[in-house]
Amino acid sequence: MKALLSKEVGGPETLVVEEIDAPTPGKGEVLIKVAACAINFPDTLIIRDMYQFKPPRPFAPGGEISGTIAALGDGVEGWKVGDRVLCGLGNGGLQEMVVAPAGKLFRVPDFVDLPEASALLMTYGTTIHGLKDRGDIKKGDTMLVLGAAGGVGLSAVELGKAYGARVVAAVSSEEKGEVARKAGADEVVVYPRAPFDKDTSKALAKAFKDAVGPDGADIVYDIVGGDYSEPALRSIAWEGRFLVIGFPAGIAKMPLNLTLLKSCDIRGVFWGAFTMREPRKNEANIAELFRLWKEGKISPLISETYPLERAHEAIAKLENRGAIGKLVVTMDS
């Protein structure tokens, strides 16, 4: 079978497509014929040895797949060959066949096609956990979303609206602003490229404050980090919740006096650890996502698809913050 392999530490240009042996499922595992693998920010980190987990090389990146079960290992119950499934992996998704624990599978409903399904789990799974379990979202909240036109950002826009919030989308271009508006954003702020000097940071804080309104943002959903975080924190409401999702622009250094002045919380959102610590709660969240999808309240946006031979281009585009919605790699037959 074909696989996109990381054989040395480096960027997307170091990845190579090679033929390798197909894996065999062990006890409690299934073999999945991969239909599609969505690209996510951790894929840009894991190949550079900058992610929380460092698999031994050679390995295939790709942490989010959809496909069909091709074989069952010993002791697997409740699944059969041919079942359509969705699965989150640490890595290994960018290959034609992959082994996964049966306990990590989610059944894909008939109304969802497999490439679309691959774009759901990591982005919307992160966001439903962030907004419900960490953000205590409620109807009438105002939410500011940084990086609102990427996969996670659009999931935050859609889920925020589904839960009755007023959503302000912060993006880096007017084109991305239009995408966020189509996803339901009530207002858009276009921010400049970092790094910021003091005046630029102050101006962005004012733009955020003007957009969220005089009472501030009840929730700040920060997918970006870096110089963007402090201006967003300055727009937060009294007792607001600042949710830390990721750091493609760098890890922010936050002035903690602002948390005292606003009596606000800064809360981490680590969906991967949550899925391992509270699997039943995560299963309920994913089931809720499929319900919302069927009701037309969410619909993952796949802006581009790539064959496996060009998967490195998808990773590079995401790394360079050029992606709108999700980028998905589809496998041949």
C-alpha positions as a Markdown table, in Angstrom:
| # | Residue | x | y | z |
|---|---|---|---|---|
| 1 | Met | 0.0 | 0.0 | 0.0 |
| 2 | Lys | 1.0 | 3.6 | -0.4 |
| 3 | Ala | 1.9 | 5.9 | 2.5 |
| 4 | Leu | 3.2 | 9.5 | 2.9 |
| 5 | Leu | 6.2 | 9.1 | 5.2 |
| 6 | Ser | 8.2 | 11.3 | 7.5 |
| 7 | Lys | 11.6 | 9.8 | 7.4 |
| 8 | Glu | 13.5 | 12.8 | 8.8 |
| 9 | Val | 12.8 | 15.8 | 10.9 |
| 10 | Gly | 11.6 | 18.7 | 8.8 |
| 11 | Gly | 8.8 | 20.4 | 6.9 |
| 12 | Pro | 6.3 | 19.2 | 4.4 |
| 13 | Glu | 9.0 | 19.1 | 1.7 |
| 14 | Thr | 10.7 | 16.2 | 3.5 |
| 15 | Leu | 7.7 | 13.9 | 3.2 |
| 16 | Val | 7.9 | 11.1 | 0.6 |
| 17 | Val | 5.3 | 8.6 | -0.8 |
| 18 | Glu | 6.5 | 5.0 | -0.7 |
| 19 | Glu | 5.0 | 1.5 | -0.9 |
| 20 | Ile | 4.9 | -0.2 | 2.5 |
| 21 | Asp | 3.3 | -3.4 | 3.9 |
| 22 | Ala | -0.3 | -3.2 | 5.0 |
| 23 | Pro | -0.7 | -3.5 | 8.8 |
| 24 | Thr | -2.6 | -6.3 | 10.5 |
| 25 | Pro | -5.1 | -5.6 | 13.2 |
| 26 | Gly | -4.3 | -7.1 | 16.6 |
| 27 | Lys | -6.7 | -7.9 | 19.5 |
| 28 | Gly | -9.4 | -5.2 | 19.9 |
| 29 | Glu | -8.3 | -3.5 | 16.6 |
| 30 | Val | -9.7 | -3.0 | 13.2 |
| 31 | Leu | -8.1 | -2.5 | 9.8 |
| 32 | Ile | -9.5 | 0.5 | 8.0 |
| 33 | Lys | -9.4 | 1.2 | 4.3 |
| 34 | Val | -8.9 | 4.9 | 4.3 |
| 35 | Ala | -11.2 | 7.0 | 2.2 |
| 36 | Ala | -10.0 | 10.4 | 3.3 |
| 37 | Cys | -7.7 | 12.1 | 5.8 |
| 38 | Ala | -8.3 | 15.7 | 6.9 |
| 39 | Ile | -5.2 | 17.9 | 7.5 |
| 40 | Asn | -4.9 | 19.6 | 10.8 |
| 41 | Phe | -2.4 | 21.9 | 12.6 |
| 42 | Pro | -0.8 | 19.0 | 14.6 |
| 43 | Asp | 0.3 | 17.5 | 11.2 |
| 44 | Thr | 2.5 | 20.5 | 10.7 |
| 45 | Leu | 4.1 | 20.0 | 14.1 |
| 46 | Ile | 4.5 | 16.3 | 14.3 |
| 47 | Ile | 6.8 | 16.1 | 11.3 |
| 48 | Arg | 9.1 | 18.7 | 12.9 |
| 49 | Asp | 9.1 | 16.8 | 16.2 |
| 50 | Met | 7.3 | 19.8 | 17.8 |
| 51 | Tyr | 4.1 | 18.0 | 18.8 |
| 52 | Gln | 3.3 | 16.5 | 22.3 |
| 53 | Phe | 3.8 | 13.0 | 20.8 |
| 54 | Lys | 6.9 | 12.0 | 18.8 |
| 55 | Pro | 6.3 | 8.7 | 17.0 |
| 56 | Pro | 9.3 | 6.6 | 15.8 |
| 57 | Arg | 10.3 | 7.1 | 12.2 |
| 58 | Pro | 9.3 | 6.4 | 9.6 |
| 59 | Phe | 5.7 | 7.3 | 10.2 |
| 60 | Ala | 2.8 | 8.8 | 8.3 |
| 61 | Pro | 1.3 | 12.0 | 9.6 |
| 62 | Gly | -2.5 | 12.4 | 9.5 |
| 63 | Gly | -4.7 | 12.2 | 12.7 |
| 64 | Glu | -8.2 | 12.2 | 11.4 |
| 65 | Ile | -9.6 | 9.7 | 8.9 |
| 66 | Ser | -12.8 | 8.2 | 7.5 |
| 67 | Gly | -13.1 | 4.9 | 5.7 |
| 68 | Thr | -14.5 | 1.4 | 5.8 |
| 69 | Ile | -13.6 | -1.5 | 7.9 |
| 70 | Ala | -11.5 | -4.0 | 5.9 |
| 71 | Ala | -10.8 | -6.6 | 8.7 |
| 72 | Leu | -11.4 | -7.2 | 12.4 |
| 73 | Gly | -8.9 | -8.3 | 15.0 |
| 74 | Asp | -9.7 | -10.8 | 17.7 |
| 75 | Gly | -12.3 | -9.8 | 20.3 |
| 76 | Val | -13.9 | -6.9 | 18.3 |
| 77 | Glu | -17.7 | -6.8 | 18.8 |
| 78 | Gly | -20.3 | -4.4 | 17.4 |
| 79 | Trp | -18.5 | -3.8 | 14.1 |
| 80 | Lys | -18.4 | -5.7 | 10.8 |
| 81 | Val | -16.4 | -5.5 | 7.6 |
| 82 | Gly | -17.8 | -2.8 | 5.4 |
| 83 | Asp | -19.0 | -0.5 | 8.2 |
| 84 | Arg | -18.3 | 3.2 | 7.5 |
| 85 | Val | -16.3 | 4.8 | 10.2 |
| 86 | Leu | -14.6 | 7.9 | 11.5 |
| 87 | Cys | -11.6 | 7.8 | 13.7 |
| 88 | Gly | -9.1 | 10.1 | 15.4 |
| 89 | Leu | -5.5 | 8.9 | 15.4 |
| 90 | Gly | -2.3 | 10.4 | 16.7 |
| 91 | Asn | -0.7 | 9.7 | 13.3 |
| 92 | Gly | -0.9 | 7.2 | 10.5 |
| 93 | Gly | -3.8 | 8.5 | 8.5 |
| 94 | Leu | -2.0 | 9.5 | 5.4 |
| 95 | Gln | -1.7 | 5.9 | 4.1 |
| 96 | Glu | -4.2 | 3.7 | 2.3 |
| 97 | Met | -4.8 | 1.2 | 5.2 |
| 98 | Val | -4.5 | 1.9 | 8.9 |
| 99 | Val | -5.1 | 0.0 | 12.1 |
| 100 | Ala | -7.1 | 1.6 | 14.9 |
| 101 | Pro | -8.5 | 0.5 | 18.3 |
| 102 | Ala | -12.2 | -0.4 | 17.9 |
| 103 | Gly | -13.0 | 1.8 | 20.9 |
| 104 | Lys | -11.9 | 4.9 | 19.0 |
| 105 | Leu | -14.3 | 4.4 | 16.1 |
| 106 | Phe | -17.5 | 6.4 | 15.4 |
| 107 | Arg | -20.1 | 5.2 | 13.0 |
| 108 | Val | -20.7 | 7.5 | 10.0 |
| 109 | Pro | -24.4 | 8.1 | 9.3 |
| 110 | Asp | -25.8 | 7.4 | 5.8 |
| 111 | Phe | -26.5 | 11.1 | 5.1 |
| 112 | Val | -22.8 | 12.0 | 5.4 |
| 113 | Asp | -20.3 | 11.0 | 2.7 |
| 114 | Leu | -16.9 | 9.8 | 3.8 |
| 115 | Pro | -14.7 | 12.7 | 2.7 |
| 116 | Glu | -17.1 | 15.1 | 4.5 |
| 117 | Ala | -17.0 | 12.9 | 7.6 |
| 118 | Ser | -13.2 | 13.2 | 7.8 |
| 119 | Ala | -13.5 | 16.9 | 8.3 |
| 120 | Leu | -15.6 | 16.7 | 11.5 |
| 121 | Leu | -13.9 | 15.0 | 14.4 |
| 122 | Met | -10.9 | 17.1 | 15.3 |
| 123 | Thr | -12.3 | 20.6 | 14.5 |
| 124 | Tyr | -15.9 | 20.3 | 15.6 |
| 125 | Gly | -14.9 | 17.8 | 18.4 |
| 126 | Thr | -12.5 | 20.4 | 19.8 |
| 127 | Thr | -15.0 | 23.2 | 19.5 |
| 128 | Ile | -18.0 | 21.4 | 21.0 |
| 129 | His | -15.8 | 20.5 | 24.0 |
| 130 | Gly | -14.4 | 24.0 | 24.1 |
| 131 | Leu | -17.7 | 25.8 | 24.0 |
| 132 | Lys | -19.8 | 23.4 | 26.1 |
| 133 | Asp | -17.4 | 21.8 | 28.6 |
| 134 | Arg | -14.9 | 24.6 | 29.0 |
| 135 | Gly | -16.7 | 27.8 | 27.8 |
| 136 | Asp | -20.1 | 27.2 | 29.4 |
| 137 | Ile | -21.7 | 28.8 | 26.4 |
| 138 | Lys | -25.3 | 29.9 | 26.7 |
| 139 | Lys | -27.9 | 31.6 | 24.5 |
| 140 | Gly | -27.3 | 35.3 | 24.2 |
| 141 | Asp | -23.5 | 35.2 | 24.8 |
| 142 | Thr | -21.2 | 37.2 | 22.6 |
| 143 | Met | -18.3 | 35.3 | 21.3 |
| 144 | Leu | -15.1 | 36.5 | 19.5 |
| 145 | Val | -13.4 | 33.9 | 17.3 |
| 146 | Leu | -9.8 | 34.4 | 16.2 |
| 147 | Gly | -8.8 | 32.6 | 13.1 |
| 148 | Ala | -12.4 | 32.3 | 12.2 |
| 149 | Ala | -12.0 | 31.1 | 8.6 |
| 150 | Gly | -10.0 | 28.0 | 9.2 |
| 151 | Gly | -11.4 | 24.6 | 10.0 |
| 152 | Val | -11.6 | 25.0 | 13.8 |
| 153 | Gly | -12.6 | 28.7 | 13.4 |
| 154 | Leu | -15.6 | 27.9 | 11.1 |
| 155 | Ser | -16.7 | 25.2 | 13.5 |
| 156 | Ala | -16.7 | 27.8 | 16.3 |
| 157 | Val | -18.8 | 30.2 | 14.2 |
| 158 | Glu | -21.3 | 27.5 | 13.3 |
| 159 | Leu | -21.6 | 26.0 | 16.8 |
| 160 | Gly | -21.7 | 29.4 | 18.4 |
| 161 | Lys | -24.7 | 30.2 | 16.3 |
| 162 | Ala | -26.3 | 26.8 | 16.9 |
| 163 | Tyr | -26.1 | 27.5 | 20.6 |
| 164 | Gly | -27.6 | 31.0 | 20.3 |
| 165 | Ala | -24.5 | 33.2 | 20.6 |
| 166 | Arg | -23.7 | 36.4 | 18.7 |
| 167 | Val | -20.5 | 35.6 | 16.9 |
| 168 | Val | -17.8 | 38.1 | 15.9 |
| 169 | Ala | -15.3 | 36.5 | 13.5 |
| 170 | Ala | -11.7 | 37.8 | 13.4 |
| 171 | Val | -9.8 | 36.9 | 10.2 |
| 172 | Ser | -6.8 | 38.0 | 8.2 |
| 173 | Ser | -8.5 | 39.0 | 4.9 |
| 174 | Glu | -11.8 | 40.2 | 3.4 |
| 175 | Glu | -12.0 | 36.9 | 1.5 |
| 176 | Lys | -11.9 | 35.0 | 4.7 |
| 177 | Gly | -14.4 | 37.4 | 6.2 |
| 178 | Glu | -16.9 | 36.5 | 3.5 |
| 179 | Val | -16.5 | 32.8 | 4.3 |
| 180 | Ala | -17.1 | 33.5 | 8.0 |
| 181 | Arg | -20.2 | 35.5 | 7.2 |
| 182 | Lys | -21.6 | 32.7 | 5.1 |
| 183 | Ala | -21.0 | 30.4 | 8.0 |
| 184 | Gly | -23.2 | 32.7 | 10.1 |
| 185 | Ala | -20.9 | 35.3 | 11.7 |
| 186 | Asp | -22.8 | 38.4 | 12.8 |
| 187 | Glu | -19.8 | 40.7 | 12.4 |
| 188 | Val | -16.3 | 40.5 | 11.0 |
| 189 | Val | -13.0 | 42.1 | 12.1 |
| 190 | Val | -10.1 | 41.9 | 9.6 |
| 191 | Tyr | -6.8 | 42.1 | 11.5 |
| 192 | Pro | -3.3 | 42.9 | 10.2 |
| 193 | Arg | -0.4 | 40.5 | 10.0 |
| 194 | Ala | 1.8 | 40.2 | 13.2 |
| 195 | Pro | 4.2 | 41.1 | 14.7 |
| 196 | Phe | 2.5 | 44.2 | 16.2 |
| 197 | Asp | 4.0 | 47.3 | 17.7 |
| 198 | Lys | 2.2 | 48.9 | 20.7 |
| 199 | Asp | 0.1 | 51.2 | 18.6 |
| 200 | Thr | -1.1 | 48.3 | 16.3 |
| 201 | Ser | -2.0 | 46.2 | 19.3 |
| 202 | Lys | -3.9 | 49.0 | 20.8 |
| 203 | Ala | -5.8 | 49.6 | 17.6 |
| 204 | Leu | -6.7 | 46.0 | 17.2 |
| 205 | Ala | -8.0 | 45.9 | 20.8 |
| 206 | Lys | -10.2 | 48.9 | 20.0 |
| 207 | Ala | -11.5 | 47.1 | 16.8 |
| 208 | Phe | -12.4 | 44.0 | 18.9 |
| 209 | Lys | -14.1 | 46.1 | 21.5 |
| 210 | Asp | -16.1 | 48.0 | 19.0 |
| 211 | Ala | -17.2 | 44.7 | 17.3 |
| 212 | Val | -18.2 | 42.8 | 20.5 |
| 213 | Gly | -20.0 | 45.8 | 22.0 |
| 214 | Pro | -19.8 | 47.7 | 25.3 |
| 215 | Asp | -20.4 | 44.7 | 27.5 |
| 216 | Gly | -17.4 | 42.8 | 25.9 |
| 217 | Ala | -17.1 | 39.2 | 24.7 |
| 218 | Asp | -18.4 | 36.5 | 27.0 |
| 219 | Ile | -16.2 | 34.0 | 25.2 |
| 220 | Val | -13.0 | 34.6 | 23.4 |
| 221 | Tyr | -12.1 | 31.5 | 21.2 |
| 222 | Asp | -8.4 | 31.9 | 20.5 |
| 223 | Ile | -7.1 | 29.5 | 17.9 |
| 224 | Val | -4.2 | 31.8 | 16.8 |
| 225 | Gly | -2.2 | 33.0 | 19.9 |
| 226 | Gly | 0.9 | 35.2 | 19.5 |
| 227 | Asp | 0.3 | 39.0 | 19.3 |
| 228 | Tyr | -3.4 | 38.5 | 18.7 |
| 229 | Ser | -4.2 | 37.2 | 22.1 |
| 230 | Glu | -3.7 | 40.2 | 24.3 |
| 231 | Pro | -5.9 | 42.6 | 22.1 |
| 232 | Ala | -8.6 | 39.9 | 22.3 |
| 233 | Leu | -8.3 | 39.6 | 26.1 |
| 234 | Arg | -8.7 | 43.3 | 26.4 |
| 235 | Ser | -12.2 | 43.0 | 24.7 |
| 236 | Ile | -13.4 | 40.4 | 27.1 |
| 237 | Ala | -16.5 | 40.8 | 29.3 |
| 238 | Trp | -16.7 | 40.9 | 33.1 |
| 239 | Glu | -16.3 | 37.2 | 34.2 |
| 240 | Gly | -15.7 | 36.2 | 30.5 |
| 241 | Arg | -14.0 | 33.0 | 29.5 |
| 242 | Phe | -10.9 | 33.1 | 27.3 |
| 243 | Leu | -10.4 | 29.7 | 25.7 |
| 244 | Val | -6.9 | 28.7 | 24.6 |
| 245 | Ile | -7.1 | 26.4 | 21.6 |
| 246 | Gly | -3.8 | 26.7 | 19.7 |
| 247 | Phe | -0.7 | 28.8 | 18.8 |
| 248 | Pro | 0.0 | 28.9 | 15.1 |
| 249 | Ala | 1.2 | 32.6 | 15.6 |
| 250 | Gly | 3.2 | 31.7 | 18.7 |
| 251 | Ile | 2.6 | 31.3 | 22.4 |
| 252 | Ala | 1.2 | 34.5 | 23.9 |
| 253 | Lys | 2.5 | 36.3 | 26.9 |
| 254 | Met | -0.6 | 37.6 | 28.7 |
| 255 | Pro | -0.6 | 40.4 | 31.2 |
| 256 | Leu | -2.4 | 38.8 | 34.1 |
| 257 | Asn | -3.5 | 42.1 | 35.6 |
| 258 | Leu | -6.2 | 42.1 | 32.9 |
| 259 | Thr | -7.7 | 38.9 | 34.4 |
| 260 | Leu | -8.0 | 40.7 | 37.7 |
| 261 | Leu | -9.6 | 43.9 | 36.1 |
| 262 | Lys | -12.1 | 41.8 | 34.2 |
| 263 | Ser | -12.5 | 39.0 | 36.8 |
| 264 | Cys | -12.2 | 36.7 | 33.8 |
| 265 | Asp | -10.9 | 33.2 | 33.3 |
| 266 | Ile | -8.2 | 31.9 | 30.9 |
| 267 | Arg | -9.1 | 28.2 | 30.2 |
| 268 | Gly | -7.2 | 25.6 | 28.3 |
| 269 | Val | -8.9 | 23.4 | 25.8 |
| 270 | Phe | -7.0 | 20.1 | 25.2 |
| 271 | Trp | -9.5 | 18.0 | 23.3 |
| 272 | Gly | -7.1 | 15.1 | 22.7 |
| 273 | Ala | -6.5 | 14.6 | 26.5 |
| 274 | Phe | -10.2 | 15.0 | 27.1 |
| 275 | Thr | -11.1 | 12.2 | 24.7 |
| 276 | Met | -8.8 | 9.8 | 26.7 |
| 277 | Arg | -9.9 | 11.0 | 30.1 |
| 278 | Glu | -13.7 | 11.2 | 29.4 |
| 279 | Pro | -14.4 | 9.0 | 26.4 |
| 280 | Arg | -18.2 | 8.7 | 27.2 |
| 281 | Lys | -18.6 | 12.4 | 27.4 |
| 282 | Asn | -16.7 | 12.8 | 24.1 |
| 283 | Glu | -19.0 | 10.1 | 22.5 |
| 284 | Ala | -22.0 | 12.2 | 23.5 |
| 285 | Asn | -20.5 | 15.3 | 22.0 |
| 286 | Ile | -19.8 | 13.6 | 18.7 |
| 287 | Ala | -23.4 | 12.2 | 18.6 |
| 288 | Glu | -24.6 | 15.7 | 19.2 |
| 289 | Leu | -22.5 | 17.0 | 16.3 |
| 290 | Phe | -24.1 | 14.5 | 13.9 |
| 291 | Arg | -27.6 | 15.6 | 15.2 |
| 292 | Leu | -26.7 | 19.2 | 14.5 |
| 293 | Trp | -25.4 | 18.2 | 11.1 |
| 294 | Lys | -28.6 | 16.4 | 10.2 |
| 295 | Glu | -30.6 | 19.5 | 11.4 |
| 296 | Gly | -28.6 | 21.7 | 9.0 |
| 297 | Lys | -27.0 | 23.7 | 11.8 |
| 298 | Ile | -23.4 | 22.7 | 10.9 |
| 299 | Ser | -21.8 | 21.6 | 7.7 |
| 300 | Pro | -18.0 | 21.2 | 7.5 |
| 301 | Leu | -16.5 | 23.3 | 4.7 |
| 302 | Ile | -13.9 | 21.4 | 2.6 |
| 303 | Ser | -12.3 | 24.0 | 0.4 |
| 304 | Glu | -9.8 | 21.7 | -1.4 |
| 305 | Thr | -9.0 | 18.0 | -1.8 |
| 306 | Tyr | -5.6 | 16.5 | -2.7 |
| 307 | Pro | -4.4 | 13.1 | -3.8 |
| 308 | Leu | -2.0 | 11.3 | -1.5 |
| 309 | Glu | 0.9 | 12.2 | -3.8 |
| 310 | Arg | 0.2 | 15.9 | -3.1 |
| 311 | Ala | -0.6 | 15.7 | 0.6 |
| 312 | His | 2.6 | 17.5 | 1.5 |
| 313 | Glu | 1.1 | 20.5 | -0.4 |
| 314 | Ala | -2.0 | 20.5 | 1.8 |
| 315 | Ile | 0.2 | 20.4 | 5.0 |
| 316 | Ala | 2.3 | 23.3 | 3.6 |
| 317 | Lys | -0.8 | 25.4 | 2.8 |
| 318 | Leu | -2.2 | 24.9 | 6.3 |
| 319 | Glu | 1.2 | 25.7 | 7.9 |
| 320 | Asn | 1.4 | 28.9 | 5.9 |
| 321 | Arg | -2.1 | 29.9 | 7.1 |
| 322 | Gly | -3.5 | 29.8 | 3.6 |
| 323 | Ala | -6.3 | 27.3 | 4.2 |
| 324 | Ile | -10.0 | 28.3 | 4.3 |
| 325 | Gly | -12.1 | 25.6 | 6.0 |
| 326 | Lys | -10.6 | 22.1 | 5.8 |
| 327 | Leu | -8.1 | 20.6 | 3.4 |
| 328 | Val | -8.7 | 16.9 | 2.8 |
| 329 | Val | -6.5 | 14.2 | 1.2 |
| 330 | Thr | -8.6 | 11.5 | -0.6 |
| 331 | Met | -7.3 | 8.1 | -1.5 |
| 332 | Asp | -7.7 | 6.3 | -4.8 |
| 333 | Ser | -10.4 | 3.6 | -4.9 |
